[in-house]
Structures are given as structure tokens and as C-alpha cells.
Amino acid sequence: MSSPTPEALYKRIIEGIETKIAAGELKPGMKLPTPAELAEEYKCSEPTVRGALLRLKERGVLQGRQGRGTYVTPAP
């Protein structure tokens, strides 16, 4: 059995975070776990997590706050 590709891993992270938001586990304004904690949860590397978070930020789902972490974007 082969390992998942980095692309498949980051898509799994994106889907996981979006599912948690839709289910209300992650609410607007909530801080996400650190990339290290997410890497442990998803069994992947921190750069893979950062790539997934970047894509979610680009889509407006998440926002980064310098030195404070990554947060779920507040609902409009």
C-alpha cells in the first residue's frame, strides 16, 4: 500500500477543517490548533498543514493573525 501524496493529504486536511466548520465544531472567530497539532492529528508534516491552511485562507475560510494564530473567518 502506497503513502498518500502531499496533495491528497492537504485535500484531506481542507475537507476535515471544512467539515468541522459545517458541523459547528469550529465556529467563526475560533482559533485553530497550531500547525504542529494539526500535523499530529492528520498524520502528516507541518508544511503540508501550512499548505492546506494557505488554501483555506485564499478562499476566505480562515484568516491568519500575525503572531496570534489562524482563526475561522467570522460570518458576514
C-alpha positions in Angstrom: 0.0 0.0 0.0 1.4 3.4 -1.0 1.5 6.5 1.1 -0.9 9.3 0.2 0.6 12.1 -1.9 1.1 15.5 -0.2 -1.7 16.8 -2.5 -4.1 14.1 -1.2 -3.1 14.9 2.4 -3.7 18.6 2.1 -7.0 18.0 0.5 -7.9 15.7 3.4 -7.0 18.5 5.8 -9.0 21.0 3.9 -12.0 18.7 3.9 -11.6 17.9 7.6 -11.5 21.6 8.6 -14.4 22.5 6.4 -16.4 19.6 7.8 -15.7 20.8 11.4 -16.8 24.3 10.5 -20.0 23.0 8.9 -20.7 20.8 11.9 -20.2 23.7 14.3 -17.1 22.2 15.9 -15.1 25.2 14.7 -17.2 28.4 15.0 -16.5 31.8 13.4 -13.8 33.6 15.3 -12.4 30.4 16.9 -8.7 29.8 16.9 -7.4 26.7 15.1 -4.9 24.3 16.7 -1.3 25.0 15.8 0.2 23.5 12.6 2.1 21.1 14.8 -1.1 19.9 16.5 -2.9 19.6 13.2 0.1 17.7 11.7 -0.2 15.2 14.5 -4.0 14.9 14.1 -3.7 14.3 10.4 -0.5 12.3 10.5 1.4 14.5 8.1 4.1 17.1 8.1 3.7 20.7 9.2 4.5 22.1 5.6 1.6 20.0 4.3 -0.7 21.6 7.0 0.6 25.1 6.2 -0.2 24.5 2.5 -3.8 23.4 3.4 -4.2 26.4 5.7 -2.9 28.8 3.0 -5.5 27.5 0.5 -8.3 27.9 3.1 -7.1 31.5 3.7 -7.1 32.2 0.0 -10.7 31.1 -0.1 -11.6 33.3 2.8 -12.5 30.4 5.1 -9.6 31.2 7.5 -7.6 34.2 8.5 -4.2 34.5 9.9 -3.3 37.0 12.6 0.4 37.7 12.8 1.9 36.1 15.9 -1.5 35.0 17.2 -2.5 32.1 15.1 -5.1 31.1 12.5 -8.8 31.7 13.0 -12.1 30.8 11.4 -13.3 33.8 9.4 -16.3 35.5 11.1 -19.6 35.1 9.2 -20.5 38.2 7.1 
